[in-house]
Amino acid sequence: MSEIKIYGIPNCNSVKKALDWCDKHKVKYTFHNLKKEPADTEKIKTWCKLAGWELLFNKKGTTWRSLSEKYKNIILTEKMAADLMLENNSIIKRPVIEYGKKIIVGYDEEQYLLLLKK
């Protein structure tokens, strides 16, 4: 099994659920705290390519709601979204789980189970 890397913020409920799920199923992983180890340009580009920026960019969280109206009233492009994610990793939907050359964005037990079967 490839190494699993989990990217997120420790106090995020979805990240806590993912970590608990991995612990319960004895899945070894490395956790990357996005507050202490922010995702860089290449990482964000790769994630956008693998999952699509629309899934990766969290418009439901408090970070998005706190942004200025300037961003809320325009149609975001992938480049604009990637730049915003680079400036503020908290707008990235969490967790992001890397497994080989694949990723899972968000907490999804069904996807995690599929991951284990491979």
C-alpha positions in Angstrom: 0.0 0.0 0.0 1.3 3.4 -0.9 1.9 5.9 1.8 -1.1 8.0 2.7 -0.6 11.7 3.4 -3.4 13.6 5.1 -3.4 17.4 4.7 -5.6 19.5 6.9 -6.0 21.6 10.1 -6.0 19.7 13.4 -9.1 21.5 14.8 -11.2 20.8 11.7 -14.0 18.3 12.4 -13.7 16.6 9.0 -10.0 16.2 9.5 -10.5 14.8 13.0 -13.0 12.3 11.5 -10.6 11.2 8.8 -7.7 10.8 11.3 -10.0 8.8 13.6 -11.2 6.6 10.7 -7.6 5.9 9.7 -6.7 5.0 13.3 -9.8 2.8 13.7 -8.9 0.9 10.5 -5.2 0.8 11.3 -4.2 2.8 8.2 -0.8 4.3 8.5 -0.6 7.9 7.4 1.5 11.1 7.7 -0.4 14.2 8.8 0.5 17.6 7.3 -0.8 20.6 9.2 -1.6 23.2 6.6 -1.3 26.0 9.2 2.4 25.0 9.9 3.2 23.5 6.5 1.2 25.4 3.9 0.6 23.8 0.5 2.8 25.4 -2.1 2.0 26.4 -5.7 2.9 23.0 -7.2 0.9 21.1 -4.6 -2.2 23.2 -5.2 -1.8 22.8 -9.0 -1.5 19.1 -8.7 -4.5 18.8 -6.5 -6.5 21.0 -8.9 -5.5 18.8 -11.7 -6.4 15.6 -9.9 -9.7 16.7 -8.2 -10.7 19.9 -10.0 -10.4 23.3 -8.4 -14.2 23.5 -7.8 -14.1 20.6 -5.4 -10.9 21.7 -3.7 -12.1 25.3 -3.2 -14.3 25.5 -0.2 -17.1 28.0 -0.6 -19.0 26.7 2.4 -16.4 27.5 5.1 -15.9 30.5 7.3 -12.8 31.6 5.3 -14.8 32.1 2.1 -17.5 33.9 4.0 -15.0 36.3 5.5 -13.5 37.3 2.1 -14.3 40.6 0.7 -17.4 41.1 -1.5 -14.9 41.7 -4.4 -14.4 37.9 -4.7 -18.0 36.9 -4.0 -19.5 38.8 -6.9 -17.2 37.6 -9.7 -16.9 34.3 -11.5 -13.7 32.6 -10.2 -11.3 31.1 -12.6 -9.0 28.2 -11.8 -6.0 30.6 -11.6 -7.9 33.0 -9.3 -9.0 30.1 -7.0 -5.5 28.6 -7.0 -4.1 32.0 -6.0 -6.6 32.4 -3.2 -5.8 28.8 -1.9 -2.1 29.6 -2.0 -2.6 32.9 -0.1 -4.9 31.2 2.5 -4.7 27.4 2.8 -7.8 27.6 5.1 -10.0 27.9 2.0 -8.9 24.4 0.8 -11.6 21.8 1.5 -10.3 19.4 4.1 -8.9 16.9 4.5 -7.0 16.3 1.3 -5.7 12.7 1.3 -3.0 11.7 -1.1 -2.6 8.1 -2.0 0.0 7.4 -4.7 -1.1 9.6 -7.6 -4.7 9.9 -6.4 -6.4 12.2 -3.9 -9.6 12.3 -1.9 -11.0 15.6 -0.9 -13.2 15.8 2.2 -14.4 13.2 4.6 -15.9 10.2 2.6 -15.9 6.8 4.3 -16.9 5.0 1.1 -13.9 6.5 -0.8 -11.6 5.6 2.1 -12.9 1.9 2.0 -12.2 1.8 -1.8 -8.8 3.2 -1.1 -8.0 0.3 1.3 -9.1 -2.4 -1.2 -6.4 -1.3 -3.7 
